[in-house]
C-alpha cells in the first residue's frame, strides 16, 4: 500500500523527470515517423546506475549511501518498425553498510552468446554492474543490486572477443573483477575470494515507465554529427567512419564503424557532474552490398566529488539543500538490429579497392556471392590465370568501379575497354563454318585484365574465342555472359576476339580458318556502360527516445523520504539528450 510519504517522494522524482531528466532523449514530442527499411528483428537495452553518499538532506545531519538504477530490455521480431517501445524499471535504494568485513569465497561464470546476450552467474553477493569492453568501447550490459547469489542476463555487442567487468559493491567503494571471453558459446569460470562489507537494503522504492525509441543505421560512407544536452548543458561532437571488418553473431563481415566522444558537464541544481559520452555505430554489409545489420551503443560516465546541491522550490517536503561527498554514475543504451536476413553470408575471400577516393572492402561468400561496403551492381564468377575468381561491378557516390577478387585475397582493377571495330565474319572451326563477330579492342595496359561489351548480332548460344599468335583460343565459358541484352566479355587480355554463334554451323569440305564476308560495323555498346543497377541511398538517421510519466509505482520496506529525495535530485544517469544527424558527402 502506498503511503502519503511515498506518494510525495515519487511526485518529487516525477517533477525532476518533467524538468528534463530523460535518458538519451532527442525530443520531448511524439516519436518521429519510421524511416528506412523495416527491421527483421531488433534488440534494445537500457541500463543506468548511480551510487552516491549524501548528507544534510532537508536540514538533517544524517548521512547515507543511496543507490539508484534503471533497466530495460526489449526484443521484437519479423518486419518491425524502427519505432520500439519498452518498459523501464527504476529502483532507488537506501543502503545500510556494516563496518564489518567478511570474506566471500565463490565462483563466477560468464558466457557470450551469438544473440549478443551476456550471461553471468555469481555465487558472491553485491554484484551491481556487468560491463562489456569490446572494440575499444565499454557498455553497461546489466545493473542492479544482488544481495545474494544471482544469475543475470544483459545485452551488449561483442566484436569477436571481450573483457567482461563484474563490479561488486564494497561499502562506499567498488571492486571490479575482469574476465576475458575469447569466443562465443564458451563459458568462462573463475573462482573468486573477495573481502566485502555486509550490505542491506534499508529502504527501497521502484517504478516503471515507457520509452519509445526510433533508430536507424547511419548513411553509408557519410559522417554524422551528434549534438544534445546533458542536464541542460549543450554538447556536440562529430563521428567519421572507418572501413573495416567486424563480427556479428560470430561471423566476420565487411563493416563501417563510426565513433564519437564528447565531454559533458552540468550545473543543474548545482550538481557539478563531469563526465564523457562514448558512442559507436557499426553497419554490417552482406550480399550485393546490402545492409545486413547495425549496432548502436551509447555510454555515459559521470562523477561528482563534493559540493552542495539545492532542490528548493519543489512541491515536496524536505526541500532545501543537501551535501554530496561523492557520486558515481554510468548509463548505456544499445540497439542491435537485423535489417535484411537474406543478405547474410560467410566471407571466403576478401580484398580492398579504392572507389571515389574511399577505401572499399570486396568479399566473396559461398556460391560466388559478392559482399561489399559499396553497392554491388553485377557479380559473376570468372577464371583469371587459371584460377576461379569473382568479377564485381560496384558503385559508390556515383562512381563505378570494376574489380576482380582472387582466392589469394587480392583485388585487381579491371581495365574498361572500348571496342574499336566490330565486323561480321565467317569463322571455320573444325569442319563447320559459323557466323561470327570479330571484335578489335584498344589496349592501354597489357598486364591488366579487361572488360568490354558488345551488342549480339544474332540470338542463340554463343562461344567466344580470342586470337593468340594466329590461333583461335576458346575463352573459359565463365568469362562471358549476357547482361541486360549485351554480351559482356572479361579476359586477361588480347586485342582480337570472336563471338561465334553456334546455331549457324554449316559443314565444309575444305578448311579455311577465318573468312571475312563483310566489313559492316555492328552496333556495339561502349565498355563504360556495362549494365549496372541503381544504387539506393539510406535515409538520415535520428535516434529518439520519448519517456512517458510513470505507469506503476511500488514501495516496499519502510522508505526513507530523505534518502529518496536526495538520490532523486542527483540521478544524472537519466540526464542526456542526443540527436544524431547524418550528412552525405
C-alpha positions as a Python dict, from the first residue, in 0.01 Angstrom:
ca = {
    (1, 'X'): (0, 0, 0),
    (2, 'X'): (137, 341, -95),
    (3, 'X'): (172, 591, 190),
    (4, 'X'): (138, 968, 158),
    (5, 'X'): (512, 995, 216),
    (6, 'X'): (577, 753, -70),
    (7, 'X'): (346, 947, -300),
    (8, 'X'): (522, 1271, -210),
    (9, 'X'): (855, 1103, -278),
    (10, 'X'): (754, 991, -622),
    (11, 'X'): (597, 1328, -701),
    (12, 'X'): (934, 1485, -633),
    (13, 'X'): (1107, 1240, -868),
    (14, 'X'): (840, 1293, -1134),
    (15, 'X'): (895, 1669, -1112),
    (16, 'X'): (1260, 1613, -1197),
    (17, 'X'): (1163, 1396, -1496),
    (18, 'X'): (935, 1672, -1624),
    (19, 'X'): (1227, 1913, -1583),
    (20, 'X'): (1421, 1711, -1837),
    (21, 'X'): (1569, 1401, -1673),
    (22, 'X'): (1504, 1174, -1971),
    (23, 'X'): (1758, 910, -2080),
    (24, 'X'): (1910, 961, -2425),
    (25, 'X'): (1628, 1186, -2546),
    (26, 'X'): (1614, 1364, -2879),
    (27, 'X'): (1283, 1543, -2836),
    (28, 'X'): (1005, 1561, -2583),
    (29, 'X'): (749, 1533, -2862),
    (30, 'X'): (587, 1232, -3026),
    (31, 'X'): (829, 987, -3188),
    (32, 'X'): (947, 1061, -3539),
    (33, 'X'): (779, 872, -3824),
    (34, 'X'): (956, 549, -3924),
    (35, 'X'): (1230, 583, -4183),
    (36, 'X'): (1438, 338, -4376),
    (37, 'X'): (1380, -36, -4411),
    (38, 'X'): (1180, -246, -4171),
    (39, 'X'): (1385, -441, -3919),
    (40, 'X'): (1363, -820, -3928),
    (41, 'X'): (1438, -830, -3557),
    (42, 'X'): (1573, -582, -3307),
    (43, 'X'): (1706, -598, -2952),
    (44, 'X'): (1715, -295, -2724),
    (45, 'X'): (1874, -244, -2385),
    (46, 'X'): (1897, 48, -2145),
    (47, 'X'): (2089, 29, -1817),
    (48, 'X'): (2182, 307, -1575),
    (49, 'X'): (2303, 326, -1217),
    (50, 'X'): (2404, 592, -967),
    (51, 'X'): (2587, 538, -638),
    (52, 'X'): (2612, 840, -407),
    (53, 'X'): (2695, 943, -49),
    (54, 'X'): (2461, 1219, 66),
    (55, 'X'): (2434, 1417, 392),
    (56, 'X'): (2234, 1709, 527),
    (57, 'X'): (1908, 1641, 346),
    (58, 'X'): (1632, 1886, 444),
    (59, 'X'): (1844, 2033, 719),
    (60, 'X'): (1911, 1695, 882),
    (61, 'X'): (2262, 1578, 963),
    (62, 'X'): (2208, 1213, 871),
    (63, 'X'): (2441, 1057, 616),
    (64, 'X'): (2366, 756, 397),
    (65, 'X'): (2459, 569, 81),
    (66, 'X'): (2198, 587, -193),
    (67, 'X'): (2190, 355, -495),
    (68, 'X'): (1957, 406, -791),
    (69, 'X'): (1934, 201, -1106),
    (70, 'X'): (1718, 168, -1417),
    (71, 'X'): (1696, -124, -1654),
    (72, 'X'): (1502, -209, -1970),
    (73, 'X'): (1535, -487, -2227),
    (74, 'X'): (1314, -523, -2531),
    (75, 'X'): (1305, -755, -2832),
    (76, 'X'): (1088, -751, -3143),
    (77, 'X'): (1080, -978, -3447),
    (78, 'X'): (957, -1000, -3808),
    (79, 'X'): (923, -676, -4003),
    (80, 'X'): (937, -447, -3704),
    (81, 'X'): (905, -73, -3747),
    (82, 'X'): (1210, 127, -3632),
    (83, 'X'): (983, 260, -3354),
    (84, 'X'): (1039, 45, -3044),
    (85, 'X'): (852, 73, -2713),
    (86, 'X'): (990, -78, -2392),
    (87, 'X'): (911, -64, -2021),
    (88, 'X'): (1180, 73, -1791),
    (89, 'X'): (1206, -28, -1426),
    (90, 'X'): (1357, 226, -1186),
    (91, 'X'): (1469, 131, -835),
    (92, 'X'): (1604, 363, -565),
    (93, 'X'): (1759, 202, -256),
    (94, 'X'): (1892, 331, 70),
    (95, 'X'): (2181, 108, 170),
    (96, 'X'): (2297, 17, 517),
    (97, 'X'): (2671, -52, 523),
    (98, 'X'): (2814, -260, 804),
    (99, 'X'): (3165, -165, 922),
    (100, 'X'): (3241, -534, 947),
    (101, 'X'): (3420, -702, 657),
    (102, 'X'): (3384, -1070, 587),
    (103, 'X'): (3546, -1298, 326),
    (104, 'X'): (3336, -1441, 44),
    (105, 'X'): (3460, -1743, -147),
    (106, 'X'): (3269, -1841, -457),
    (107, 'X'): (3257, -1880, -832),
    (108, 'X'): (3157, -1671, -1130),
    (109, 'X'): (3061, -1790, -1479),
    (110, 'X'): (3039, -1569, -1788),
    (111, 'X'): (2919, -1661, -2137),
    (112, 'X'): (2863, -1454, -2452),
    (113, 'X'): (2602, -1599, -2688),
    (114, 'X'): (2564, -1537, -3061),
    (115, 'X'): (2245, -1342, -2989),
    (116, 'X'): (2462, -1074, -2823),
    (117, 'X'): (2345, -1182, -2478),
    (118, 'X'): (2583, -1172, -2181),
    (119, 'X'): (2502, -1437, -1920),
    (120, 'X'): (2662, -1405, -1575),
    (121, 'X'): (2627, -1625, -1267),
    (122, 'X'): (2786, -1526, -937),
    (123, 'X'): (2773, -1703, -602),
    (124, 'X'): (2928, -1395, -438),
    (125, 'X'): (2676, -1123, -340),
    (126, 'X'): (2662, -747, -405),
    (127, 'X'): (2702, -761, -783),
    (128, 'X'): (2581, -422, -912),
    (129, 'X'): (2714, -391, -1269),
    (130, 'X'): (2820, -604, -1566),
    (131, 'X'): (3035, -406, -1812),
    (132, 'X'): (3146, -529, -2155),
    (133, 'X'): (3472, -398, -2302),
    (134, 'X'): (3497, -477, -2673),
    (135, 'X'): (3617, -295, -2985),
    (136, 'X'): (3766, -15, -2769),
    (137, 'X'): (3421, 59, -2627),
    (138, 'X'): (3264, -5, -2288),
    (139, 'X'): (2898, -92, -2246),
    (140, 'X'): (2691, -133, -1930),
    (141, 'X'): (2508, -458, -2003),
    (142, 'X'): (2333, -506, -1667),
    (143, 'X'): (2285, -318, -1343),
    (144, 'X'): (2100, -396, -1022),
    (145, 'X'): (2155, -493, -659),
    (146, 'X'): (2223, -861, -589),
    (147, 'X'): (2222, -918, -214),
    (148, 'X'): (2293, -1288, -267),
    (149, 'X'): (2392, -1540, -537),
    (150, 'X'): (2248, -1433, -871),
    (151, 'X'): (2223, -1519, -1241),
    (152, 'X'): (2167, -1222, -1473),
    (153, 'X'): (2140, -1152, -1845),
    (154, 'X'): (2234, -840, -2037),
    (155, 'X'): (2257, -719, -2395),
    (156, 'X'): (2581, -590, -2547),
    (157, 'X'): (2768, -614, -2876),
    (158, 'X'): (3085, -824, -2874),
    (159, 'X'): (3329, -789, -3162),
    (160, 'X'): (3471, -1139, -3155),
    (161, 'X'): (3617, -1125, -2805),
    (162, 'X'): (3560, -913, -2495),
    (163, 'X'): (3662, -842, -2140),
    (164, 'X'): (3366, -870, -1901),
    (165, 'X'): (3394, -649, -1593),
    (166, 'X'): (3197, -759, -1285),
    (167, 'X'): (3156, -477, -1032),
    (168, 'X'): (3082, -564, -670),
    (169, 'X'): (2980, -303, -413),
    (170, 'X'): (3214, -292, -116),
    (171, 'X'): (3079, -33, 123),
    (172, 'X'): (3148, 304, -35),
    (173, 'X'): (3382, 160, -299),
    (174, 'X'): (3357, -75, -596),
    (175, 'X'): (3562, -390, -655),
    (176, 'X'): (3591, -495, -1019),
    (177, 'X'): (3677, -843, -1145),
    (178, 'X'): (3768, -879, -1516),
    (179, 'X'): (3728, -1197, -1721),
    (180, 'X'): (3838, -1236, -2084),
    (181, 'X'): (3587, -1414, -2307),
    (182, 'X'): (3767, -1520, -2629),
    (183, 'X'): (3485, -1670, -2835),
    (184, 'X'): (3110, -1717, -2849),
    (185, 'X'): (2949, -2007, -2672),
    (186, 'X'): (3241, -2089, -2443),
    (187, 'X'): (3160, -2020, -2075),
    (188, 'X'): (3443, -1883, -1865),
    (189, 'X'): (3452, -1992, -1499),
    (190, 'X'): (3663, -1840, -1225),
    (191, 'X'): (3692, -1896, -851),
    (192, 'X'): (3690, -1574, -651),
    (193, 'X'): (3780, -1473, -298),
    (194, 'X'): (3664, -1122, -202),
    (195, 'X'): (3653, -935, 130),
    (196, 'X'): (3340, -720, 134),
    (197, 'X'): (3134, -513, 377),
    (198, 'X'): (2796, -655, 464),
    (199, 'X'): (2521, -454, 293),
    (200, 'X'): (2147, -447, 347),
    (201, 'X'): (1877, -250, 167),
    (202, 'X'): (1723, -32, 438),
    (203, 'X'): (1454, 131, 223),
    (204, 'X'): (1351, 100, -140),
    (205, 'X'): (1105, 235, -392),
    (206, 'X'): (1052, 134, -755),
    (207, 'X'): (850, 244, -1053),
    (208, 'X'): (800, 167, -1421),
    (209, 'X'): (762, 391, -1724),
    (210, 'X'): (779, 351, -2100),
    (211, 'X'): (1035, 458, -2357),
    (212, 'X'): (986, 491, -2731),
    (213, 'X'): (1299, 468, -2946),
    (214, 'X'): (1338, 548, -3315),
    (215, 'X'): (1664, 408, -3450),
    (216, 'X'): (1807, 363, -3799),
    (217, 'X'): (2153, 296, -3933),
    (218, 'X'): (2387, 578, -4042),
    (219, 'X'): (2426, 660, -4410),
    (220, 'X'): (2689, 462, -4592),
    (221, 'X'): (3022, 648, -4623),
    (222, 'X'): (2884, 962, -4458),
    (223, 'X'): (2994, 1123, -4131),
    (224, 'X'): (2736, 1216, -3872),
    (225, 'X'): (2718, 1482, -3606),
    (226, 'X'): (2584, 1422, -3256),
    (227, 'X'): (2450, 1717, -3063),
    (228, 'X'): (2247, 1735, -2746),
    (229, 'X'): (2218, 1839, -2386),
    (230, 'X'): (2335, 1699, -2056),
    (231, 'X'): (2121, 1840, -1774),
    (232, 'X'): (2054, 2144, -1989),
    (233, 'X'): (2419, 2197, -2086),
    (234, 'X'): (2477, 2170, -2465),
    (235, 'X'): (2744, 1950, -2619),
    (236, 'X'): (2826, 1835, -2971),
    (237, 'X'): (3068, 1602, -3142),
    (238, 'X'): (3124, 1454, -3486),
    (239, 'X'): (3195, 1100, -3598),
    (240, 'X'): (3389, 998, -3905),
    (241, 'X'): (3378, 642, -4032),
    (242, 'X'): (3631, 364, -4058),
    (243, 'X'): (3613, 88, -4321),
    (244, 'X'): (3692, -243, -4159),
    (245, 'X'): (3570, -594, -4080),
    (246, 'X'): (3371, -669, -3769),
    (247, 'X'): (3200, -967, -3610),
    (248, 'X'): (2824, -1005, -3599),
    (249, 'X'): (2690, -1314, -3423),
    (250, 'X'): (3031, -1479, -3460),
    (251, 'X'): (3076, -1407, -3831),
    (252, 'X'): (3331, -1160, -3969),
    (253, 'X'): (3167, -927, -4224),
    (254, 'X'): (3252, -607, -4418),
    (255, 'X'): (3161, -312, -4198),
    (256, 'X'): (3166, 63, -4148),
    (257, 'X'): (3232, 190, -3796),
    (258, 'X'): (3152, 538, -3661),
    (259, 'X'): (3296, 658, -3328),
    (260, 'X'): (3218, 978, -3137),
    (261, 'X'): (3323, 1105, -2795),
    (262, 'X'): (3220, 1417, -2607),
    (263, 'X'): (3299, 1566, -2269),
    (264, 'X'): (2996, 1663, -2061),
    (265, 'X'): (2935, 1878, -1753),
    (266, 'X'): (2634, 2002, -1561),
    (267, 'X'): (2544, 2277, -1320),
    (268, 'X'): (2181, 2166, -1295),
    (269, 'X'): (2064, 2228, -937),
    (270, 'X'): (2430, 2282, -855),
    (271, 'X'): (2509, 1917, -923),
    (272, 'X'): (2851, 1984, -1079),
    (273, 'X'): (2877, 1649, -1256),
    (274, 'X'): (3160, 1590, -1503),
    (275, 'X'): (3197, 1304, -1744),
    (276, 'X'): (3201, 1179, -2101),
    (277, 'X'): (2979, 1021, -2365),
    (278, 'X'): (3110, 746, -2592),
    (279, 'X'): (2908, 647, -2900),
    (280, 'X'): (2975, 370, -3150),
    (281, 'X'): (2775, 275, -3461),
    (282, 'X'): (2856, -29, -3680),
    (283, 'X'): (2691, -118, -4011),
    (284, 'X'): (2739, -473, -4143),
    (285, 'X'): (2711, -529, -4519),
    (286, 'X'): (2630, -857, -4687),
    (287, 'X'): (2533, -992, -5030),
    (288, 'X'): (2522, -726, -5306),
    (289, 'X'): (2642, -469, -5055),
    (290, 'X'): (2303, -476, -4882),
    (291, 'X'): (2287, -356, -4521),
    (292, 'X'): (2253, -675, -4317),
    (293, 'X'): (2254, -543, -3961),
    (294, 'X'): (2360, -249, -3745),
    (295, 'X'): (2464, -185, -3387),
    (296, 'X'): (2443, 139, -3188),
    (297, 'X'): (2581, 172, -2836),
    (298, 'X'): (2595, 490, -2627),
    (299, 'X'): (2763, 503, -2287),
    (300, 'X'): (2770, 783, -2028),
    (301, 'X'): (3017, 803, -1740),
    (302, 'X'): (2989, 1086, -1486),
    (303, 'X'): (3127, 1161, -1139),
    (304, 'X'): (3072, 1421, -867),
    (305, 'X'): (3319, 1464, -584),
    (306, 'X'): (3180, 1720, -338),
    (307, 'X'): (2950, 2018, -306),
    (308, 'X'): (2604, 2136, -218),
    (309, 'X'): (2301, 2062, -431),
    (310, 'X'): (1992, 2280, -399),
    (311, 'X'): (1644, 2150, -459),
    (312, 'X'): (1429, 2426, -314),
    (313, 'X'): (1105, 2525, -478),
    (314, 'X'): (990, 2169, -531),
    (315, 'X'): (643, 2093, -403),
    (316, 'X'): (757, 1819, -171),
    (317, 'X'): (865, 1804, 195),
    (318, 'X'): (1234, 1832, 277),
    (319, 'X'): (1308, 2087, 4),
    (320, 'X'): (1626, 2286, 56),
    (321, 'X'): (1979, 2161, 1),
    (322, 'X'): (2200, 1861, 56),
    (323, 'X'): (2568, 1785, 62),
    (324, 'X'): (2709, 1514, -159),
    (325, 'X'): (3061, 1392, -82),
    (326, 'X'): (3083, 1174, -393),
    (327, 'X'): (2875, 1013, -668),
    (328, 'X'): (2945, 771, -950),
    (329, 'X'): (2707, 730, -1245),
    (330, 'X'): (2707, 511, -1554),
    (331, 'X'): (2442, 461, -1821),
    (332, 'X'): (2429, 276, -2153),
    (333, 'X'): (2185, 229, -2435),
    (334, 'X'): (2215, -39, -2706),
    (335, 'X'): (2022, -114, -3024),
    (336, 'X'): (2117, -431, -3217),
    (337, 'X'): (1907, -488, -3527),
    (338, 'X'): (1898, -722, -3826),
    (339, 'X'): (1771, -536, -4133),
    (340, 'X'): (1787, -798, -4409),
    (341, 'X'): (1842, -1163, -4317),
    (342, 'X'): (1878, -1266, -4683),
    (343, 'X'): (2193, -1053, -4710),
    (344, 'X'): (2385, -1275, -4468),
    (345, 'X'): (2681, -1475, -4595),
    (346, 'X'): (3010, -1607, -4461),
    (347, 'X'): (3322, -1449, -4607),
    (348, 'X'): (3553, -1682, -4801),
    (349, 'X'): (3785, -1433, -4973),
    (350, 'X'): (3827, -1059, -4934),
    (351, 'X'): (4020, -768, -5078),
    (352, 'X'): (4039, -390, -5081),
    (353, 'X'): (3976, -137, -5355),
    (354, 'X'): (3951, 241, -5384),
    (355, 'X'): (3634, 394, -5527),
    (356, 'X'): (3570, 769, -5545),
    (357, 'X'): (3871, 818, -5319),
    (358, 'X'): (3727, 591, -5048),
    (359, 'X'): (3854, 250, -4932),
    (360, 'X'): (3611, -32, -5008),
    (361, 'X'): (3604, -394, -4892),
    (362, 'X'): (3506, -655, -5150),
    (363, 'X'): (3437, -1007, -5025),
    (364, 'X'): (3312, -1333, -5167),
    (365, 'X'): (3079, -1572, -4995),
    (366, 'X'): (2976, -1926, -5095),
    (367, 'X'): (2844, -1979, -5447),
    (368, 'X'): (3010, -1664, -5578),
    (369, 'X'): (2802, -1423, -5371),
    (370, 'X'): (2961, -1078, -5365),
    (371, 'X'): (2968, -873, -5045),
    (372, 'X'): (3094, -518, -5012),
    (373, 'X'): (3077, -193, -4820),
    (374, 'X'): (2990, -35, -5156),
    (375, 'X'): (2684, -113, -5369),
    (376, 'X'): (2729, -426, -5584),
    (377, 'X'): (2565, -388, -5926),
    (378, 'X'): (2697, -701, -6100),
    (379, 'X'): (2889, -1005, -5974),
    (380, 'X'): (2999, -1303, -6180),
    (381, 'X'): (3242, -1589, -6135),
    (382, 'X'): (3531, -1579, -6385),
    (383, 'X'): (3863, -1754, -6441),
    (384, 'X'): (4183, -1548, -6418),
    (385, 'X'): (4528, -1705, -6465),
    (386, 'X'): (4365, -2046, -6440),
    (387, 'X'): (4203, -1976, -6101),
    (388, 'X'): (3840, -1915, -6026),
    (389, 'X'): (3788, -1552, -5925),
    (390, 'X'): (3497, -1311, -5876),
    (391, 'X'): (3424, -1020, -6108),
    (392, 'X'): (3232, -737, -5940),
    (393, 'X'): (3099, -405, -6063),
    (394, 'X'): (3047, -171, -5768),
    (395, 'X'): (2925, 186, -5723),
    (396, 'X'): (2998, 440, -5454),
    (397, 'X'): (2897, 806, -5451),
    (398, 'X'): (2802, 787, -5819),
    (399, 'X'): (3139, 640, -5923),
    (400, 'X'): (3152, 296, -6086),
    (401, 'X'): (3446, 61, -6045),
    (402, 'X'): (3515, -289, -6179),
    (403, 'X'): (3737, -526, -5983),
    (404, 'X'): (3820, -895, -5983),
    (405, 'X'): (3872, -1066, -5647),
    (406, 'X'): (4115, -1359, -5644),
    (407, 'X'): (4138, -1654, -5399),
    (408, 'X'): (4465, -1502, -5273),
    (409, 'X'): (4259, -1217, -5116),
    (410, 'X'): (4379, -964, -5373),
    (411, 'X'): (4165, -734, -5585),
    (412, 'X'): (4278, -636, -5933),
    (413, 'X'): (4131, -335, -6109),
    (414, 'X'): (3979, -429, -6444),
    (415, 'X'): (4055, -219, -6749),
    (416, 'X'): (3733, -91, -6910),
    (417, 'X'): (3792, -123, -7283),
    (418, 'X'): (3601, 15, -7582),
    (419, 'X'): (3579, -199, -7897),
    (420, 'X'): (3741, -2, -8180),
    (421, 'X'): (3593, -214, -8460),
    (422, 'X'): (3322, -480, -8483),
    (423, 'X'): (3274, -665, -8814),
    (424, 'X'): (3069, -960, -8932),
    (425, 'X'): (3278, -1259, -9043),
    (426, 'X'): (3258, -1631, -9116),
    (427, 'X'): (3479, -1849, -8897),
    (428, 'X'): (3571, -2210, -8976),
    (429, 'X'): (3626, -2422, -8668),
    (430, 'X'): (3688, -2791, -8726),
    (431, 'X'): (3459, -2898, -9009),
    (432, 'X'): (3196, -2625, -8965),
    (433, 'X'): (3160, -2264, -9071),
    (434, 'X'): (2997, -2024, -8825),
    (435, 'X'): (2870, -1672, -8847),
    (436, 'X'): (3064, -1456, -8603),
    (437, 'X'): (3153, -1105, -8490),
    (438, 'X'): (3516, -1003, -8498),
    (439, 'X'): (3594, -751, -8220),
    (440, 'X'): (3912, -547, -8208),
    (441, 'X'): (3973, -364, -7877),
    (442, 'X'): (4205, -85, -7771),
    (443, 'X'): (4459, -197, -7513),
    (444, 'X'): (4633, 58, -7293),
    (445, 'X'): (4780, -189, -7044),
    (446, 'X'): (4856, -546, -7147),
    (447, 'X'): (4920, -657, -6788),
    (448, 'X'): (4573, -566, -6665),
    (449, 'X'): (4257, -772, -6730),
    (450, 'X'): (3994, -610, -6949),
    (451, 'X'): (3618, -600, -6977),
    (452, 'X'): (3403, -483, -7266),
    (453, 'X'): (3058, -547, -7406),
    (454, 'X'): (2905, -575, -7748),
    (455, 'X'): (2551, -598, -7884),
    (456, 'X'): (2484, -952, -8018),
    (457, 'X'): (2420, -980, -8392),
    (458, 'X'): (2209, -1296, -8364),
    (459, 'X'): (2019, -1487, -8099),
    (460, 'X'): (2104, -1829, -7960),
    (461, 'X'): (2401, -1989, -7783),
    (462, 'X'): (2748, -1846, -7839),
    (463, 'X'): (3114, -1925, -7787),
    (464, 'X'): (3390, -1665, -7752),
    (465, 'X'): (3744, -1706, -7886),
    (466, 'X'): (4048, -1484, -7883),
    (467, 'X'): (4339, -1472, -8125),
    (468, 'X'): (4672, -1574, -7973),
    (469, 'X'): (4975, -1596, -8207),
    (470, 'X'): (4748, -1657, -8506),
    (471, 'X'): (4549, -1933, -8334),
    (472, 'X'): (4192, -1922, -8207),
    (473, 'X'): (4183, -2000, -7833),
    (474, 'X'): (3845, -2051, -7662),
    (475, 'X'): (3769, -1840, -7356),
    (476, 'X'): (3651, -2014, -7046),
    (477, 'X'): (3271, -2008, -7059),
    (478, 'X'): (3266, -1827, -6722),
    (479, 'X'): (3443, -1529, -6877),
    (480, 'X'): (3150, -1415, -7092),
    (481, 'X'): (2784, -1373, -7012),
    (482, 'X'): (2472, -1188, -7117),
    (483, 'X'): (2374, -888, -6906),
    (484, 'X'): (2083, -664, -7000),
    (485, 'X'): (2094, -761, -7362),
    (486, 'X'): (2470, -721, -7408),
    (487, 'X'): (2748, -976, -7432),
    (488, 'X'): (2997, -894, -7156),
    (489, 'X'): (3348, -1032, -7208),
    (490, 'X'): (3621, -1049, -6943),
    (491, 'X'): (3976, -1159, -7020),
    (492, 'X'): (4346, -1128, -6939),
    (493, 'X'): (4378, -952, -7237),
    (494, 'X'): (4414, -984, -7612),
    (495, 'X'): (4340, -747, -7899),
    (496, 'X'): (4109, -959, -8115),
    (497, 'X'): (3804, -1161, -8014),
    (498, 'X'): (3537, -1359, -8198),
    (499, 'X'): (3182, -1411, -8084),
    (500, 'X'): (3072, -1729, -8261),
    (501, 'X'): (2701, -1815, -8300),
    (502, 'X'): (2663, -2192, -8260),
    (503, 'X'): (2327, -2219, -8435),
    (504, 'X'): (2476, -2102, -8769),
    (505, 'X'): (2709, -2401, -8816),
    (506, 'X'): (2726, -2544, -9168),
    (507, 'X'): (2955, -2830, -9283),
    (508, 'X'): (3254, -2753, -9507),
    (509, 'X'): (3469, -2971, -9725),
    (510, 'X'): (3777, -2752, -9718),
    (511, 'X'): (3928, -2585, -9417),
    (512, 'X'): (3980, -2212, -9402),
    (513, 'X'): (4042, -2071, -9060),
    (514, 'X'): (3870, -1732, -9087),
    (515, 'X'): (3689, -1579, -9384),
    (516, 'X'): (3570, -1218, -9382),
    (517, 'X'): (3234, -1185, -9553),
    (518, 'X'): (3160, -821, -9483),
    (519, 'X'): (3302, -517, -9318),
    (520, 'X'): (2987, -367, -9180),
    (521, 'X'): (3013, -233, -8827),
    (522, 'X'): (2786, -387, -8569),
    (523, 'X'): (2611, -170, -8311),
    (524, 'X'): (2826, -206, -8003),
    (525, 'X'): (2778, -53, -7662),
    (526, 'X'): (3078, 116, -7506),
    (527, 'X'): (3252, -62, -7223),
    (528, 'X'): (3189, 230, -6991),
    (529, 'X'): (2819, 145, -6998),
    (530, 'X'): (2842, -211, -6874),
    (531, 'X'): (2492, -257, -6729),
    (532, 'X'): (2453, -151, -6369),
    (533, 'X'): (2171, -132, -6124),
    (534, 'X'): (2051, 177, -5945),
    (535, 'X'): (2213, 240, -5609),
    (536, 'X'): (1988, 323, -5314),
    (537, 'X'): (2092, 577, -5051),
    (538, 'X'): (1974, 525, -4693),
    (539, 'X'): (1786, 799, -4516),
    (540, 'X'): (1910, 1034, -4246),
    (541, 'X'): (1941, 872, -3908),
    (542, 'X'): (1789, 1008, -3593),
    (543, 'X'): (1795, 846, -3252),
    (544, 'X'): (1497, 946, -3043),
    (545, 'X'): (1368, 843, -2704),
    (546, 'X'): (1044, 970, -2553),
    (547, 'X'): (964, 892, -2190),
    (548, 'X'): (610, 888, -2055),
    (549, 'X'): (507, 951, -1698),
    (550, 'X'): (538, 658, -1457),
    (551, 'X'): (272, 392, -1501),
    (552, 'X'): (348, 184, -1192),
    (553, 'X'): (490, 284, -853),
    (554, 'X'): (566, 30, -583),
    (555, 'X'): (722, 87, -241),
    (556, 'X'): (846, -182, -10),
    (557, 'X'): (1027, -181, 322),
    (558, 'X'): (995, 138, 526),
    (559, 'X'): (1106, 407, 277),
    (560, 'X'): (1333, 688, 392),
    (561, 'X'): (1199, 1005, 232),
    (562, 'X'): (1520, 1200, 285),
    (563, 'X'): (1723, 934, 109),
    (564, 'X'): (1484, 903, -184),
    (565, 'X'): (1460, 1277, -237),
    (566, 'X'): (1837, 1310, -223),
    (567, 'X'): (1906, 1035, -470),
    (568, 'X'): (1629, 1156, -699),
    (569, 'X'): (1784, 1501, -700),
    (570, 'X'): (2121, 1374, -818),
    (571, 'X'): (2016, 1094, -1052),
    (572, 'X'): (2211, 1222, -1351),
    (573, 'X'): (2207, 881, -1513),
    (574, 'X'): (1894, 986, -1697),
    (575, 'X'): (2001, 1335, -1797),
    (576, 'X'): (2116, 1329, -2155),
    (577, 'X'): (1976, 1447, -2483),
    (578, 'X'): (2128, 1321, -2809),
    (579, 'X'): (2036, 1395, -3167),
    (580, 'X'): (2237, 1226, -3442),
    (581, 'X'): (2240, 1396, -3779),
    (582, 'X'): (2389, 1213, -4078),
    (583, 'X'): (2537, 1419, -4359),
    (584, 'X'): (2610, 1293, -4706),
    (585, 'X'): (2942, 1352, -4871),
}
